[in-house]
């Protein structure tokens, strides 16, 4: 696999124009750096193979950490460009959760993924100190929330209510995390009627947004 050229400044001129146009319309902009499924963990195993990469990462093999470093280089560069374009939110993440558990232990994530994720966040905030950082993972990833806050994440998405409890997360982390989503099981989105979906959105608003912190 040949890692892509980081590109040139001119490549991002149109991005700045797009962000400015959205701001003129009065809306916030989420900026998503280019990625292969995810920012670090998911991109690495897609390149290397899932079982093979998890075995290598858990053993601390040089290739597993080298690969994370190269992906962090890419992520840091693009995070800086997203920030320089004026985006309000840097959108990062990896699918690290299954329906009932994490695919990677919090300790292993903290030792291997966390420092590199922090480097990406720091690259954006070096350019735009007030940029928000939203982290995406499907599934159950409550065990990582404290670590995500430590590396600079201040919002999480989608907080699937069929696998994580948004209310308990709100109670535990208060104003340190904005919650994005928090509505609807897979069954509801696939099979629910419009009135059922409206009721679910109203329920989430009632439970979670009385003091802000819900998108």
N, C-alpha and C positions, 0 to 999 in steps of 0.2 A: 504493500500500500504506500503510495506516494502522498505525503501530506501536501495540502494545497499551498500555493503562494498566498501570503497574507493580503496581497493586492496593493493597490495604490490609493492615495487620498482621494483622487478623482472619482473612484468607484462609489464613494459615499456621499458625493455632493447631492445626488437626487434624494437620498435618505433624509438629509437635513431639510430639503424643500418639502418633502412629504410631512415630516413632523411639524414644521411651521404651519402648513396648511391645516392640519388637524387642530393645532392650537388656536388658529384663527377661528375655527368653528366651535371652540370652547370645550373640546374634549381632551381627556388625558390619553397618553400614548404608552402602550406596552411595547418595548423593544425586545425582539427575540433574536439572539445571535444565531448564525448558521450552526446546525448541529446534526449529528447522526443519531436520531432518536432521542438522545439526551445529551447533557453537557459533558459529563465525565464518565460515570459508572456505566451507563447504558451504551454510550458510544464505544467505550473500551471493549465491552463484551461482544458488541456487534462486529467489531473488527477482528476479535480474537477467537470468538466462540464462547458460549455461555459457561458450560462446565469447565472448559480449559481455563478460561480467564479467572473464574472464582477460585479454582484450586491454586492458580499462580498467585493471585492476590492474597489469599489466606496464608500462603507460605512466604510471602514477602519477596517473591522472585524479582530480579532486576528488570526483566522485560515488562512485568505488570506495572511497576512504578514508572519506568521510562515512558510507557504509553500514556499514563495519566499526566506526566509532565508535558508531553507534547500536546495533548488535548487542552491542558491548562494554558499553554502558550497561546494556542488558537483562541480559547475562550477569553483570555485576558485582552488580547488584541481587539477582538470584536466587541467586548464589553466596553472598552474605551471608546470605540467608534460609536456605539449606541448612545453612550453618555454624551459624547461631543455633538451628536446630532440633536440633543435636547430632549430625548425621551424621558418621560416621567418615571417609568418603571422598567427595570432590567428583569427580564423573565428567564430564569434558569431552571434546571431540574433534571431529574432522572427518575424513571419508574423503578423505585426500590421496594415497593410494597406489594405483597400478595393480599388476598382478601382478609387474611387473619394474622399476618406476620410480615416481618421484613425479610427481604432476600439476603441482606447483609447485616451483620450484627452492628449495633451502635458503636461498639468499641473499634471494630475494623473500619467502619466509616470514618470515625473520628481520627484514626491514625493515618488513613490513606487518602480518602476523598476530601475530608474536611479542610485540611490546610490548602489544598489546591483550589477548592471552591472559594475559600477566603481570598486567595490571590486574585481570582476573577472579580469578586465583589470589590476588592480594594482598587483594582485597575479602573473600574467604573467610577468609584467615589473620588479617586484622585483627579478625575476630570470634572465630575459633577457631584459635589459632596452631598447634595440633598436628594440624589436619585434613590427611589425605593427599590427594593429587591424582593421579587416574588419567586417562590420555589414551587415547582410542580412535581407531584408524584401521584400516580394512581395508587389505589390500595391503602393498606394500613401502614402508616409511617410515624405514628405518634411517638415511638421510641427515639426518633431523631430530632424532635422539636427543639429541645434545649440546645443540642449541638448546632442546629441551623441558626438559632438566635445568636449563638457565639460567633459564627462566621459572618454575621451581618445581614441575615435574612430577616425581613420584617413583615412578610405576607406569605401565606401558603395556599395552595390551590390543588385540587378541587374540594378537598375535605369531604370525601364521599360519606354521607350519613349512614349508609348501610354497613360501613366497615370501621368508621371512626366516629366518636361522639363529639360534635362541634360544641355542645354546651359545656362539657367537661374541659375541653381545650380552652374555651373562652374563660372559664373559671380559673384554670391553672396558669394561663399566660397573659390574662388581662389585656393591657394596652400594648404589650410587646409584640403581638402578632395580629395582623389584620387577616381575616378569614375571607377567602374568595370562593364562592360556590355554596357549599353546605346544603344543597337542595337535591332531592330526588335520588331514589335507588335506580339501578339499571332497569328494573321492571317498570317503574313509573315513566321513565323517559321513552321506553320502547312501546308501552302498552297503555299508559294512562290517558285519560281524557283531559281536555283543556281545563275544565273546572278543577280537576284533581291537582293539576300542576299549579294552577293559581293558588289553590289552598296551601300547597306545600311551600310556595314562595312566601306567602303571608305568614305561615308558621315560623319559617326561618327568620323573617324580619322581626317578628314578635319576640322570639327567644334570644336573638343575637345582636340586634342593631340598636337597642335602646340607648346605648352609650357610644355608638359608633363602632368602627372596626369590622364592618361587613360590606363586601362587594358582591 
